[in-house]
Amino acid sequence: MDPDVLRDRFRGTLLWGAVGDALGRATEGRSWEAIHARYGPEGIREYRPWRGWTGGPTGTITDDTQLTTAIAGSLIAARGGF
């Protein structure tokens, strides 16, 4: 595969993973039933404020994205090795 295409795909994966993480932040740790009851049958569909232990502005990522970017940085530094 063309290295530029592969790099673009990796970047897109990291970006959209972060978008999904920020979108779902307000529902983290809740059951599907609780999410369904609060946000309707389609679930959450827009960024919502979250008042969890660290708060933050609407659309803030969680530690999941922070850890993902740390691992990506480590893989880059190790040239793909572990």
PDB file of N, CA, C and O in Angstrom:
ATOM      1  N   MET A   1       0.837  -1.175   0.000  1.00  0.00           N
ATOM      2  CA  MET A   1       0.000   0.000   0.000  1.00  0.00           C
ATOM      3  C   MET A   1       0.889   1.247   0.000  1.00  0.00           C
ATOM      4  O   MET A   1       1.957   1.270   0.611  1.00  0.00           O
ATOM      5  N   ASP A   2       0.431   2.252  -0.683  1.00  0.00           N
ATOM      6  CA  ASP A   2       1.136   3.533  -0.742  1.00  0.00           C
ATOM      7  C   ASP A   2       1.307   4.086   0.681  1.00  0.00           C
ATOM      8  O   ASP A   2       0.325   4.203   1.414  1.00  0.00           O
ATOM      9  N   PRO A   3       2.532   4.424   1.078  1.00  0.00           N
ATOM     10  CA  PRO A   3       2.768   4.918   2.441  1.00  0.00           C
ATOM     11  C   PRO A   3       1.949   6.160   2.801  1.00  0.00           C
ATOM     12  O   PRO A   3       1.548   6.324   3.953  1.00  0.00           O
ATOM     13  N   ASP A   4       1.697   7.039   1.814  1.00  0.00           N
ATOM     14  CA  ASP A   4       0.891   8.236   2.092  1.00  0.00           C
ATOM     15  C   ASP A   4      -0.558   7.868   2.399  1.00  0.00           C
ATOM     16  O   ASP A   4      -1.185   8.470   3.270  1.00  0.00           O
ATOM     17  N   VAL A   5      -1.081   6.886   1.689  1.00  0.00           N
ATOM     18  CA  VAL A   5      -2.447   6.424   1.944  1.00  0.00           C
ATOM     19  C   VAL A   5      -2.526   5.769   3.320  1.00  0.00           C
ATOM     20  O   VAL A   5      -3.467   6.013   4.075  1.00  0.00           O
ATOM     21  N   LEU A   6      -1.550   4.947   3.638  1.00  0.00           N
ATOM     22  CA  LEU A   6      -1.528   4.274   4.931  1.00  0.00           C
ATOM     23  C   LEU A   6      -1.443   5.289   6.073  1.00  0.00           C
ATOM     24  O   LEU A   6      -2.162   5.169   7.065  1.00  0.00           O
ATOM     25  N   ARG A   7      -0.568   6.284   5.935  1.00  0.00           N
ATOM     26  CA  ARG A   7      -0.427   7.335   6.951  1.00  0.00           C
ATOM     27  C   ARG A   7      -1.744   8.094   7.112  1.00  0.00           C
ATOM     28  O   ARG A   7      -2.146   8.404   8.234  1.00  0.00           O
ATOM     29  N   ASP A   8      -2.415   8.395   5.999  1.00  0.00           N
ATOM     30  CA  ASP A   8      -3.691   9.097   6.046  1.00  0.00           C
ATOM     31  C   ASP A   8      -4.752   8.264   6.768  1.00  0.00           C
ATOM     32  O   ASP A   8      -5.570   8.799   7.516  1.00  0.00           O
ATOM     33  N   ARG A   9      -4.729   6.972   6.540  1.00  0.00           N
ATOM     34  CA  ARG A   9      -5.685   6.093   7.214  1.00  0.00           C
ATOM     35  C   ARG A   9      -5.426   6.026   8.714  1.00  0.00           C
ATOM     36  O   ARG A   9      -6.368   6.035   9.506  1.00  0.00           O
ATOM     37  N   PHE A  10      -4.165   5.959   9.106  1.00  0.00           N
ATOM     38  CA  PHE A  10      -3.836   5.964  10.537  1.00  0.00           C
ATOM     39  C   PHE A  10      -4.277   7.270  11.186  1.00  0.00           C
ATOM     40  O   PHE A  10      -4.858   7.268  12.270  1.00  0.00           O
ATOM     41  N   ARG A  11      -4.000   8.373  10.523  1.00  0.00           N
ATOM     42  CA  ARG A  11      -4.418   9.674  11.062  1.00  0.00           C
ATOM     43  C   ARG A  11      -5.941   9.756  11.185  1.00  0.00           C
ATOM     44  O   ARG A  11      -6.459  10.237  12.192  1.00  0.00           O
ATOM     45  N   GLY A  12      -6.640   9.297  10.178  1.00  0.00           N
ATOM     46  CA  GLY A  12      -8.099   9.303  10.223  1.00  0.00           C
ATOM     47  C   GLY A  12      -8.641   8.440  11.347  1.00  0.00           C
ATOM     48  O   GLY A  12      -9.612   8.806  12.009  1.00  0.00           O
ATOM     49  N   THR A  13      -8.014   7.297  11.561  1.00  0.00           N
ATOM     50  CA  THR A  13      -8.425   6.407  12.644  1.00  0.00           C
ATOM     51  C   THR A  13      -8.261   7.095  13.995  1.00  0.00           C
ATOM     52  O   THR A  13      -9.153   7.026  14.841  1.00  0.00           O
ATOM     53  N   LEU A  14      -7.130   7.754  14.198  1.00  0.00           N
ATOM     54  CA  LEU A  14      -6.901   8.464  15.466  1.00  0.00           C
ATOM     55  C   LEU A  14      -7.877   9.630  15.630  1.00  0.00           C
ATOM     56  O   LEU A  14      -8.438   9.830  16.707  1.00  0.00           O
ATOM     57  N   LEU A  15      -8.075  10.394  14.560  1.00  0.00           N
ATOM     58  CA  LEU A  15      -8.979  11.544  14.624  1.00  0.00           C
ATOM     59  C   LEU A  15     -10.409  11.115  14.936  1.00  0.00           C
ATOM     60  O   LEU A  15     -11.028  11.643  15.859  1.00  0.00           O
ATOM     61  N   TRP A  16     -10.939  10.160  14.171  1.00  0.00           N
ATOM     62  CA  TRP A  16     -12.340   9.774  14.362  1.00  0.00           C
ATOM     63  C   TRP A  16     -12.546   8.960  15.631  1.00  0.00           C
ATOM     64  O   TRP A  16     -13.646   8.942  16.182  1.00  0.00           O
ATOM     65  N   GLY A  17     -11.497   8.284  16.101  1.00  0.00           N
ATOM     66  CA  GLY A  17     -11.574   7.655  17.419  1.00  0.00           C
ATOM     67  C   GLY A  17     -11.749   8.707  18.498  1.00  0.00           C
ATOM     68  O   GLY A  17     -12.537   8.524  19.426  1.00  0.00           O
ATOM     69  N   ALA A  18     -11.009   9.822  18.380  1.00  0.00           N
ATOM     70  CA  ALA A  18     -11.124  10.920  19.343  1.00  0.00           C
ATOM     71  C   ALA A  18     -12.500  11.586  19.259  1.00  0.00           C
ATOM     72  O   ALA A  18     -13.078  11.954  20.282  1.00  0.00           O
ATOM     73  N   VAL A  19     -13.018  11.737  18.051  1.00  0.00           N
ATOM     74  CA  VAL A  19     -14.357  12.321  17.886  1.00  0.00           C
ATOM     75  C   VAL A  19     -15.400  11.442  18.572  1.00  0.00           C
ATOM     76  O   VAL A  19     -16.258  11.945  19.297  1.00  0.00           O
ATOM     77  N   GLY A  20     -15.328  10.131  18.344  1.00  0.00           N
ATOM     78  CA  GLY A  20     -16.273   9.212  18.980  1.00  0.00           C
ATOM     79  C   GLY A  20     -16.131   9.198  20.487  1.00  0.00           C
ATOM     80  O   GLY A  20     -17.127   9.103  21.204  1.00  0.00           O
ATOM     81  N   ASP A  21     -14.906   9.292  20.975  1.00  0.00           N
ATOM     82  CA  ASP A  21     -14.655   9.334  22.409  1.00  0.00           C
ATOM     83  C   ASP A  21     -15.286  10.581  23.023  1.00  0.00           C
ATOM     84  O   ASP A  21     -15.954  10.496  24.053  1.00  0.00           O
ATOM     85  N   ALA A  22     -15.079  11.735  22.397  1.00  0.00           N
ATOM     86  CA  ALA A  22     -15.656  12.985  22.903  1.00  0.00           C
ATOM     87  C   ALA A  22     -17.178  12.958  22.818  1.00  0.00           C
ATOM     88  O   ALA A  22     -17.861  13.449  23.717  1.00  0.00           O
ATOM     89  N   LEU A  23     -17.707  12.390  21.748  1.00  0.00           N
ATOM     90  CA  LEU A  23     -19.163  12.304  21.596  1.00  0.00           C
ATOM     91  C   LEU A  23     -19.773  11.421  22.679  1.00  0.00           C
ATOM     92  O   LEU A  23     -20.821  11.751  23.235  1.00  0.00           O
ATOM     93  N   GLY A  24     -19.130  10.316  22.972  1.00  0.00           N
ATOM     94  CA  GLY A  24     -19.673   9.380  23.948  1.00  0.00           C
ATOM     95  C   GLY A  24     -19.287   9.652  25.388  1.00  0.00           C
ATOM     96  O   GLY A  24     -19.687   8.911  26.286  1.00  0.00           O
ATOM     97  N   ARG A  25     -18.513  10.709  25.622  1.00  0.00           N
ATOM     98  CA  ARG A  25     -18.022  10.988  26.979  1.00  0.00           C
ATOM     99  C   ARG A  25     -19.151  11.088  27.999  1.00  0.00           C
ATOM    100  O   ARG A  25     -19.027  10.569  29.108  1.00  0.00           O
ATOM    101  N   ALA A  26     -20.234  11.738  27.642  1.00  0.00           N
ATOM    102  CA  ALA A  26     -21.346  11.920  28.586  1.00  0.00           C
ATOM    103  C   ALA A  26     -22.036  10.609  28.938  1.00  0.00           C
ATOM    104  O   ALA A  26     -22.780  10.543  29.917  1.00  0.00           O
ATOM    105  N   THR A  27     -21.799   9.577  28.160  1.00  0.00           N
ATOM    106  CA  THR A  27     -22.455   8.285  28.412  1.00  0.00           C
ATOM    107  C   THR A  27     -21.505   7.246  29.000  1.00  0.00           C
ATOM    108  O   THR A  27     -21.909   6.112  29.257  1.00  0.00           O
ATOM    109  N   GLU A  28     -20.259   7.620  29.213  1.00  0.00           N
ATOM    110  CA  GLU A  28     -19.269   6.653  29.676  1.00  0.00           C
ATOM    111  C   GLU A  28     -19.686   6.020  31.001  1.00  0.00           C
ATOM    112  O   GLU A  28     -20.047   6.706  31.957  1.00  0.00           O
ATOM    113  N   GLY A  29     -19.625   4.696  31.026  1.00  0.00           N
ATOM    114  CA  GLY A  29     -19.955   3.952  32.238  1.00  0.00           C
ATOM    115  C   GLY A  29     -21.438   3.678  32.426  1.00  0.00           C
ATOM    116  O   GLY A  29     -21.823   3.033  33.401  1.00  0.00           O
ATOM    117  N   ARG A  30     -22.272   4.151  31.522  1.00  0.00           N
ATOM    118  CA  ARG A  30     -23.721   3.929  31.642  1.00  0.00           C
ATOM    119  C   ARG A  30     -24.147   2.728  30.810  1.00  0.00           C
ATOM    120  O   ARG A  30     -23.540   2.421  29.785  1.00  0.00           O
ATOM    121  N   SER A  31     -25.164   2.074  31.249  1.00  0.00           N
ATOM    122  CA  SER A  31     -25.700   0.940  30.495  1.00  0.00           C
ATOM    123  C   SER A  31     -26.449   1.455  29.267  1.00  0.00           C
ATOM    124  O   SER A  31     -26.842   2.620  29.211  1.00  0.00           O
ATOM    125  N   TRP A  32     -26.642   0.568  28.281  1.00  0.00           N
ATOM    126  CA  TRP A  32     -27.412   0.953  27.098  1.00  0.00           C
ATOM    127  C   TRP A  32     -28.819   1.377  27.510  1.00  0.00           C
ATOM    128  O   TRP A  32     -29.376   2.315  26.940  1.00  0.00           O
ATOM    129  N   GLU A  33     -29.390   0.700  28.485  1.00  0.00           N
ATOM    130  CA  GLU A  33     -30.732   1.054  28.935  1.00  0.00           C
ATOM    131  C   GLU A  33     -30.775   2.482  29.479  1.00  0.00           C
ATOM    132  O   GLU A  33     -31.707   3.230  29.185  1.00  0.00           O
ATOM    133  N   ALA A  34     -29.774   2.859  30.266  1.00  0.00           N
ATOM    134  CA  ALA A  34     -29.729   4.214  30.819  1.00  0.00           C
ATOM    135  C   ALA A  34     -29.504   5.253  29.709  1.00  0.00           C
ATOM    136  O   ALA A  34     -30.093   6.334  29.739  1.00  0.00           O
ATOM    137  N   ILE A  35     -28.660   4.924  28.744  1.00  0.00           N
ATOM    138  CA  ILE A  35     -28.419   5.832  27.621  1.00  0.00           C
ATOM    139  C   ILE A  35     -29.699   5.991  26.803  1.00  0.00           C
ATOM    140  O   ILE A  35     -30.076   7.101  26.426  1.00  0.00           O
ATOM    141  N   HIS A  36     -30.348   4.888  26.540  1.00  0.00           N
ATOM    142  CA  HIS A  36     -31.595   4.894  25.774  1.00  0.00           C
ATOM    143  C   HIS A  36     -32.655   5.729  26.488  1.00  0.00           C
ATOM    144  O   HIS A  36     -33.357   6.517  25.854  1.00  0.00           O
ATOM    145  N   ALA A  37     -32.771   5.559  27.796  1.00  0.00           N
ATOM    146  CA  ALA A  37     -33.775   6.302  28.567  1.00  0.00           C
ATOM    147  C   ALA A  37     -33.485   7.807  28.540  1.00  0.00           C
ATOM    148  O   ALA A  37     -34.411   8.616  28.481  1.00  0.00           O
ATOM    149  N   ARG A  38     -32.216   8.178  28.584  1.00  0.00           N
ATOM    150  CA  ARG A  38     -31.864   9.597  28.651  1.00  0.00           C
ATOM    151  C   ARG A  38     -31.823  10.278  27.289  1.00  0.00           C
ATOM    152  O   ARG A  38     -32.252  11.424  27.153  1.00  0.00           O
ATOM    153  N   TYR A  39     -31.300   9.566  26.260  1.00  0.00           N
ATOM    154  CA  TYR A  39     -31.066  10.205  24.968  1.00  0.00           C
ATOM    155  C   TYR A  39     -31.963   9.693  23.843  1.00  0.00           C
ATOM    156  O   TYR A  39     -31.855  10.168  22.713  1.00  0.00           O
ATOM    157  N   GLY A  40     -32.837   8.742  24.125  1.00  0.00           N
ATOM    158  CA  GLY A  40     -33.749   8.234  23.108  1.00  0.00           C
ATOM    159  C   GLY A  40     -33.228   6.991  22.423  1.00  0.00           C
ATOM    160  O   GLY A  40     -32.124   6.531  22.716  1.00  0.00           O
ATOM    161  N   PRO A  41     -34.019   6.438  21.505  1.00  0.00           N
ATOM    162  CA  PRO A  41     -33.681   5.151  20.884  1.00  0.00           C
ATOM    163  C   PRO A  41     -32.427   5.178  20.015  1.00  0.00           C
ATOM    164  O   PRO A  41     -31.815   4.131  19.803  1.00  0.00           O
ATOM    165  N   GLU A  42     -32.030   6.334  19.510  1.00  0.00           N
ATOM    166  CA  GLU A  42     -30.833   6.409  18.673  1.00  0.00           C
ATOM    167  C   GLU A  42     -29.579   6.719  19.487  1.00  0.00           C
ATOM    168  O   GLU A  42     -28.482   6.780  18.931  1.00  0.00           O
ATOM    169  N   GLY A  43     -29.728   6.913  20.784  1.00  0.00           N
ATOM    170  CA  GLY A  43     -28.573   7.220  21.626  1.00  0.00           C
ATOM    171  C   GLY A  43     -28.137   8.660  21.469  1.00  0.00           C
ATOM    172  O   GLY A  43     -28.865   9.484  20.917  1.00  0.00           O
ATOM    173  N   ILE A  44     -26.958   8.955  21.953  1.00  0.00           N
ATOM    174  CA  ILE A  44     -26.442  10.324  21.905  1.00  0.00           C
ATOM    175  C   ILE A  44     -26.032  10.672  20.481  1.00  0.00           C
ATOM    176  O   ILE A  44     -25.397   9.866  19.801  1.00  0.00           O
ATOM    177  N   ARG A  45     -26.393  11.866  20.029  1.00  0.00           N
ATOM    178  CA  ARG A  45     -26.130  12.250  18.648  1.00  0.00           C
ATOM    179  C   ARG A  45     -25.441  13.606  18.524  1.00  0.00           C
ATOM    180  O   ARG A  45     -25.198  14.084  17.416  1.00  0.00           O
ATOM    181  N   GLU A  46     -25.128  14.224  19.667  1.00  0.00           N
ATOM    182  CA  GLU A  46     -24.393  15.491  19.654  1.00  0.00           C
ATOM    183  C   GLU A  46     -23.576  15.596  20.928  1.00  0.00           C
ATOM    184  O   GLU A  46     -23.860  14.922  21.918  1.00  0.00           O
ATOM    185  N   TYR A  47     -22.573  16.434  20.895  1.00  0.00           N
ATOM    186  CA  TYR A  47     -21.739  16.608  22.086  1.00  0.00           C
ATOM    187  C   TYR A  47     -22.585  17.162  23.230  1.00  0.00           C
ATOM    188  O   TYR A  47     -23.421  18.044  23.030  1.00  0.00           O
ATOM    189  N   ARG A  48     -22.357  16.637  24.418  1.00  0.00           N
ATOM    190  CA  ARG A  48     -23.087  17.065  25.611  1.00  0.00           C
ATOM    191  C   ARG A  48     -22.095  17.451  26.703  1.00  0.00           C
ATOM    192  O   ARG A  48     -21.000  16.895  26.779  1.00  0.00           O
ATOM    193  N   PRO A  49     -22.478  18.397  27.541  1.00  0.00           N
ATOM    194  CA  PRO A  49     -21.624  18.692  28.694  1.00  0.00           C
ATOM    195  C   PRO A  49     -21.511  17.461  29.585  1.00  0.00           C
ATOM    196  O   PRO A  49     -22.439  16.657  29.677  1.00  0.00           O
ATOM    197  N   TRP A  50     -20.393  17.330  30.220  1.00  0.00           N
ATOM    198  CA  TRP A  50     -20.165  16.204  31.126  1.00  0.00           C
ATOM    199  C   TRP A  50     -19.557  16.752  32.392  1.00  0.00           C
ATOM    200  O   TRP A  50     -18.554  17.464  32.346  1.00  0.00           O
ATOM    201  N   ARG A  51     -20.147  16.433  33.509  1.00  0.00           N
ATOM    202  CA  ARG A  51     -19.703  16.995  34.776  1.00  0.00           C
ATOM    203  C   ARG A  51     -18.965  15.971  35.628  1.00  0.00           C
ATOM    204  O   ARG A  51     -19.018  16.029  36.857  1.00  0.00           O
ATOM    205  N   GLY A  52     -18.285  15.046  34.989  1.00  0.00           N
ATOM    206  CA  GLY A  52     -17.565  13.997  35.703  1.00  0.00           C
ATOM    207  C   GLY A  52     -16.428  14.541  36.543  1.00  0.00           C
ATOM    208  O   GLY A  52     -16.341  15.743  36.792  1.00  0.00           O
ATOM    209  N   TRP A  53     -15.581  13.668  36.964  1.00  0.00           N
ATOM    210  CA  TRP A  53     -14.543  14.029  37.919  1.00  0.00           C
ATOM    211  C   TRP A  53     -13.596  15.117  37.443  1.00  0.00           C
ATOM    212  O   TRP A  53     -13.000  15.804  38.272  1.00  0.00           O
ATOM    213  N   THR A  54     -13.435  15.300  36.126  1.00  0.00           N
ATOM    214  CA  THR A  54     -12.580  16.387  35.652  1.00  0.00           C
ATOM    215  C   THR A  54     -13.340  17.431  34.855  1.00  0.00           C
ATOM    216  O   THR A  54     -12.773  18.457  34.480  1.00  0.00           O
ATOM    217  N   GLY A  55     -14.623  17.182  34.590  1.00  0.00           N
ATOM    218  CA  GLY A  55     -15.413  18.154  33.837  1.00  0.00           C
ATOM    219  C   GLY A  55     -14.812  18.455  32.484  1.00  0.00           C
ATOM    220  O   GLY A  55     -14.422  17.542  31.757  1.00  0.00           O
ATOM    221  N   GLY A  56     -14.733  19.726  32.142  1.00  0.00           N
ATOM    222  CA  GLY A  56     -14.159  20.139  30.873  1.00  0.00           C
ATOM    223  C   GLY A  56     -15.228  20.615  29.922  1.00  0.00           C
ATOM    224  O   GLY A  56     -16.411  20.335  30.116  1.00  0.00           O
ATOM    225  N   PRO A  57     -14.820  21.336  28.892  1.00  0.00           N
ATOM    226  CA  PRO A  57     -15.790  21.859  27.933  1.00  0.00           C
ATOM    227  C   PRO A  57     -16.457  20.749  27.125  1.00  0.00           C
ATOM    228  O   PRO A  57     -15.938  19.636  27.033  1.00  0.00           O
ATOM    229  N   THR A  58     -17.584  21.057  26.555  1.00  0.00           N
ATOM    230  CA  THR A  58     -18.297  20.123  25.691  1.00  0.00           C
ATOM    231  C   THR A  58     -17.367  19.682  24.561  1.00  0.00           C
ATOM    232  O   THR A  58     -16.698  20.509  23.942  1.00  0.00           O
ATOM    233  N   GLY A  59     -17.329  18.387  24.301  1.00  0.00           N
ATOM    234  CA  GLY A  59     -16.478  17.847  23.240  1.00  0.00           C
ATOM    235  C   GLY A  59     -15.088  17.452  23.699  1.00  0.00           C
ATOM    236  O   GLY A  59     -14.227  17.149  22.873  1.00  0.00           O
ATOM    237  N   THR A  60     -14.852  17.451  25.010  1.00  0.00           N
ATOM    238  CA  THR A  60     -13.545  17.080  25.548  1.00  0.00           C
ATOM    239  C   THR A  60     -13.341  15.570  25.453  1.00  0.00           C
ATOM    240  O   THR A  60     -14.262  14.797  25.715  1.00  0.00           O
ATOM    241  N   ILE A  61     -12.144  15.158  25.081  1.00  0.00           N
ATOM    242  CA  ILE A  61     -11.808  13.731  25.016  1.00  0.00           C
ATOM    243  C   ILE A  61     -11.608  13.173  26.425  1.00  0.00           C
ATOM    244  O   ILE A  61     -11.540  13.923  27.399  1.00  0.00           O
ATOM    245  N   THR A  62     -11.516  11.852  26.516  1.00  0.00           N
ATOM    246  CA  THR A  62     -11.269  11.201  27.798  1.00  0.00           C
ATOM    247  C   THR A  62      -9.863  10.608  27.819  1.00  0.00           C
ATOM    248  O   THR A  62      -9.083  10.770  26.880  1.00  0.00           O
ATOM    249  N   ASP A  63      -9.570   9.931  28.897  1.00  0.00           N
ATOM    250  CA  ASP A  63      -8.279   9.259  29.018  1.00  0.00           C
ATOM    251  C   ASP A  63      -8.102   8.177  27.961  1.00  0.00           C
ATOM    252  O   ASP A  63      -6.972   7.799  27.654  1.00  0.00           O
ATOM    253  N   ASP A  64      -9.187   7.677  27.402  1.00  0.00           N
ATOM    254  CA  ASP A  64      -9.074   6.664  26.346  1.00  0.00           C
ATOM    255  C   ASP A  64      -8.301   7.224  25.150  1.00  0.00           C
ATOM    256  O   ASP A  64      -7.406   6.561  24.627  1.00  0.00           O
ATOM    257  N   THR A  65      -8.638   8.428  24.720  1.00  0.00           N
ATOM    258  CA  THR A  65      -7.923   9.054  23.605  1.00  0.00           C
ATOM    259  C   THR A  65      -6.517   9.453  24.020  1.00  0.00           C
ATOM    260  O   THR A  65      -5.588   9.341  23.220  1.00  0.00           O
ATOM    261  N   GLN A  66      -6.341   9.911  25.241  1.00  0.00           N
ATOM    262  CA  GLN A  66      -5.001  10.253  25.712  1.00  0.00           C
ATOM    263  C   GLN A  66      -4.081   9.036  25.669  1.00  0.00           C
ATOM    264  O   GLN A  66      -2.932   9.138  25.242  1.00  0.00           O
ATOM    265  N   LEU A  67      -4.583   7.893  26.109  1.00  0.00           N
ATOM    266  CA  LEU A  67      -3.776   6.675  26.074  1.00  0.00           C
ATOM    267  C   LEU A  67      -3.515   6.210  24.642  1.00  0.00           C
ATOM    268  O   LEU A  67      -2.420   5.743  24.328  1.00  0.00           O
ATOM    269  N   THR A  68      -4.513   6.337  23.781  1.00  0.00           N
ATOM    270  CA  THR A  68      -4.346   5.957  22.380  1.00  0.00           C
ATOM    271  C   THR A  68      -3.263   6.795  21.716  1.00  0.00           C
ATOM    272  O   THR A  68      -2.432   6.259  20.983  1.00  0.00           O
ATOM    273  N   THR A  69      -3.258   8.104  21.963  1.00  0.00           N
ATOM    274  CA  THR A  69      -2.233   8.953  21.354  1.00  0.00           C
ATOM    275  C   THR A  69      -0.852   8.674  21.953  1.00  0.00           C
ATOM    276  O   THR A  69       0.156   8.789  21.256  1.00  0.00           O
ATOM    277  N   ALA A  70      -0.796   8.312  23.228  1.00  0.00           N
ATOM    278  CA  ALA A  70       0.491   7.956  23.839  1.00  0.00           C
ATOM    279  C   ALA A  70       1.058   6.682  23.212  1.00  0.00           C
ATOM    280  O   ALA A  70       2.256   6.596  22.946  1.00  0.00           O
ATOM    281  N   ILE A  71       0.195   5.699  22.979  1.00  0.00           N
ATOM    282  CA  ILE A  71       0.640   4.461  22.339  1.00  0.00           C
ATOM    283  C   ILE A  71       1.068   4.727  20.898  1.00  0.00           C
ATOM    284  O   ILE A  71       2.081   4.196  20.442  1.00  0.00           O
ATOM    285  N   ALA A  72       0.299   5.547  20.184  1.00  0.00           N
ATOM    286  CA  ALA A  72       0.672   5.886  18.806  1.00  0.00           C
ATOM    287  C   ALA A  72       2.034   6.571  18.786  1.00  0.00           C
ATOM    288  O   ALA A  72       2.872   6.254  17.941  1.00  0.00           O
ATOM    289  N   GLY A  73       2.264   7.500  19.698  1.00  0.00           N
ATOM    290  CA  GLY A  73       3.560   8.176  19.778  1.00  0.00           C
ATOM    291  C   GLY A  73       4.691   7.207  20.081  1.00  0.00           C
ATOM    292  O   GLY A  73       5.789   7.329  19.539  1.00  0.00           O
ATOM    293  N   SER A  74       4.415   6.248  20.947  1.00  0.00           N
ATOM    294  CA  SER A  74       5.422   5.239  21.285  1.00  0.00           C
ATOM    295  C   SER A  74       5.742   4.362  20.077  1.00  0.00           C
ATOM    296  O   SER A  74       6.906   4.051  19.825  1.00  0.00           O
ATOM    297  N   LEU A  75       4.721   3.965  19.335  1.00  0.00           N
ATOM    298  CA  LEU A  75       4.947   3.151  18.135  1.00  0.00           C
ATOM    299  C   LEU A  75       5.736   3.913  17.080  1.00  0.00           C
ATOM    300  O   LEU A  75       6.581   3.341  16.392  1.00  0.00           O
ATOM    301  N   ILE A  76       5.455   5.210  16.958  1.00  0.00           N
ATOM    302  CA  ILE A  76       6.211   6.031  16.003  1.00  0.00           C
ATOM    303  C   ILE A  76       7.673   6.111  16.435  1.00  0.00           C
ATOM    304  O   ILE A  76       8.582   5.941  15.623  1.00  0.00           O
ATOM    305  N   ALA A  77       7.885   6.370  17.721  1.00  0.00           N
ATOM    306  CA  ALA A  77       9.254   6.485  18.229  1.00  0.00           C
ATOM    307  C   ALA A  77      10.028   5.181  18.087  1.00  0.00           C
ATOM    308  O   ALA A  77      11.238   5.190  17.865  1.00  0.00           O
ATOM    309  N   ALA A  78       9.319   4.055  18.215  1.00  0.00           N
ATOM    310  CA  ALA A  78       9.963   2.730  18.099  1.00  0.00           C
ATOM    311  C   ALA A  78       9.940   2.218  16.667  1.00  0.00           C
ATOM    312  O   ALA A  78      10.310   1.073  16.408  1.00  0.00           O
ATOM    313  N   ARG A  79       9.509   3.059  15.743  1.00  0.00           N
ATOM    314  CA  ARG A  79       9.410   2.689  14.320  1.00  0.00           C
ATOM    315  C   ARG A  79       8.556   1.449  14.099  1.00  0.00           C
ATOM    316  O   ARG A  79       8.894   0.585  13.291  1.00  0.00           O
ATOM    317  N   GLY A  80       7.440   1.373  14.832  1.00  0.00           N
ATOM    318  CA  GLY A  80       6.496   0.278  14.651  1.00  0.00           C
ATOM    319  C   GLY A  80       6.713  -0.909  15.550  1.00  0.00           C
ATOM    320  O   GLY A  80       5.889  -1.823  15.560  1.00  0.00           O
ATOM    321  N   GLY A  81       7.789  -0.932  16.307  1.00  0.00           N
ATOM    322  CA  GLY A  81       8.065  -2.047  17.197  1.00  0.00           C
ATOM    323  C   GLY A  81       7.487  -1.800  18.576  1.00  0.00           C
ATOM    324  O   GLY A  81       6.981  -0.720  18.881  1.00  0.00           O
ATOM    325  N   PHE A  82       7.573  -2.802  19.377  1.00  0.00           N
ATOM    326  CA  PHE A  82       7.099  -2.663  20.762  1.00  0.00           C
ATOM    327  C   PHE A  82       8.268  -2.625  21.703  1.00  0.00           C
ATOM    328  O   PHE A  82       8.081  -2.512  22.915  1.00  0.00           O
TER     329      PHE A  82
END
